[in-house]
Amino acid sequence: MPGWIVAHDGDFDSFENYIRESIEFYVDCAKADGDPYPPVLDSPELHIKYKFDIQSLLLHYQNIFSFAALQYITGVNQRQLWHYAAGRSKPRQKQAEKIVQALNSLGKELVSLSV
């Protein structure tokens, strides 16, 4: 949406609620000002899809996994992972997919565990 910027410094669990509140505020302001807005924003069936870039993904997980652990999980050198997280470089598409696939595999493995 033109002019719509959201910054959130809370945890990921509160992110969706924060986004929904931001959208409601945007719609309320548009209505009050008589400005047009995409009608889908006013729909209760609005589905929000999240897409992280590699830098945001690594920054999110750096407090959970060390870069040494992420190197083990992803097969990507921890120094390179640090460069991605710091924004010094961006991974090529194939490298980004490798990181995402490795984290997805870890998630599936953890979900399959039974206690």
PLY file of the C-alpha trace (Angstrom):
ply
format ascii 1.0
element vertex 115
property float x
property float y
property float z
element edge 114
property int vertex1
property int vertex2
end_header
0.00 0.00 0.00
1.42 3.39 -0.89
2.86 5.13 2.14
2.30 2.22 4.50
5.35 1.29 6.52
5.36 -0.93 9.59
8.25 -1.39 11.97
7.99 -3.88 14.81
10.59 -4.58 17.46
8.61 -7.09 19.48
8.76 -10.85 19.25
7.48 -12.79 16.28
4.48 -14.12 18.20
3.03 -10.60 18.53
3.89 -9.63 14.94
0.64 -10.70 13.26
-1.50 -8.90 15.82
0.65 -5.79 15.36
0.22 -5.96 11.57
-3.56 -6.42 11.87
-3.79 -3.41 14.21
-1.73 -1.39 11.74
-4.04 -2.37 8.87
-7.14 -1.45 10.93
-5.58 1.93 11.72
-4.76 2.48 8.04
-8.33 1.65 7.00
-9.85 3.83 9.73
-7.69 6.79 8.65
-8.54 6.24 4.98
-12.26 6.14 5.80
-12.04 9.26 7.96
-10.15 11.16 5.25
-12.30 9.81 2.42
-9.24 8.23 0.79
-9.49 5.07 -1.29
-7.99 1.85 0.04
-7.95 -1.75 -1.16
-11.32 -3.30 -0.12
-9.61 -6.55 0.83
-8.14 -4.74 3.85
-11.63 -4.41 5.30
-12.38 -8.13 4.88
-12.46 -10.48 7.90
-11.01 -13.17 5.62
-7.82 -11.17 5.07
-4.90 -13.61 4.98
-1.47 -12.24 5.81
1.53 -13.96 4.25
4.96 -13.34 5.74
8.13 -13.40 3.74
11.46 -12.84 5.43
14.61 -11.90 3.65
17.68 -13.89 4.68
19.06 -11.05 6.78
15.86 -10.83 8.88
15.65 -14.59 9.16
19.23 -14.89 10.44
18.81 -11.97 12.83
15.69 -13.62 14.24
17.43 -16.95 14.81
20.78 -15.59 16.02
19.47 -15.48 19.59
18.38 -19.10 19.30
21.25 -20.64 17.33
24.88 -19.62 17.17
26.33 -19.09 13.71
28.38 -22.24 14.33
25.14 -24.18 14.84
23.58 -22.53 11.80
26.67 -23.50 9.80
26.15 -27.10 10.86
22.44 -26.97 10.00
22.75 -25.13 6.68
26.19 -26.10 5.43
26.96 -22.41 4.89
30.15 -21.04 6.44
29.37 -19.16 9.66
31.45 -16.18 8.55
29.29 -15.92 5.43
26.16 -16.25 7.55
27.43 -13.38 9.69
27.92 -11.24 6.56
24.34 -12.00 5.49
22.95 -11.17 8.96
24.94 -7.93 9.14
23.76 -6.88 5.69
27.32 -6.80 4.30
26.32 -9.13 1.49
23.23 -10.84 0.17
23.12 -14.52 -0.71
22.54 -15.67 -4.24
19.11 -17.21 -4.78
20.47 -20.77 -4.60
22.28 -20.02 -1.32
19.16 -18.39 0.17
17.09 -21.43 -0.79
19.69 -23.70 0.83
19.41 -21.80 4.11
15.61 -21.78 4.08
15.43 -25.47 3.14
17.80 -26.40 5.98
15.72 -24.49 8.54
12.51 -26.02 7.15
14.04 -29.48 7.47
15.05 -28.76 11.05
11.51 -27.59 11.83
9.97 -30.73 10.33
12.41 -32.88 12.28
11.55 -31.14 15.54
7.81 -31.40 14.93
8.11 -35.14 14.27
9.69 -35.81 17.67
7.48 -37.37 20.30
7.97 -37.26 24.01
0 1
1 2
2 3
3 4
4 5
5 6
6 7
7 8
8 9
9 10
10 11
11 12
12 13
13 14
14 15
15 16
16 17
17 18
18 19
19 20
20 21
21 22
22 23
23 24
24 25
25 26
26 27
27 28
28 29
29 30
30 31
31 32
32 33
33 34
34 35
35 36
36 37
37 38
38 39
39 40
40 41
41 42
42 43
43 44
44 45
45 46
46 47
47 48
48 49
49 50
50 51
51 52
52 53
53 54
54 55
55 56
56 57
57 58
58 59
59 60
60 61
61 62
62 63
63 64
64 65
65 66
66 67
67 68
68 69
69 70
70 71
71 72
72 73
73 74
74 75
75 76
76 77
77 78
78 79
79 80
80 81
81 82
82 83
83 84
84 85
85 86
86 87
87 88
88 89
89 90
90 91
91 92
92 93
93 94
94 95
95 96
96 97
97 98
98 99
99 100
100 101
101 102
102 103
103 104
104 105
105 106
106 107
107 108
108 109
109 110
110 111
111 112
112 113
113 114
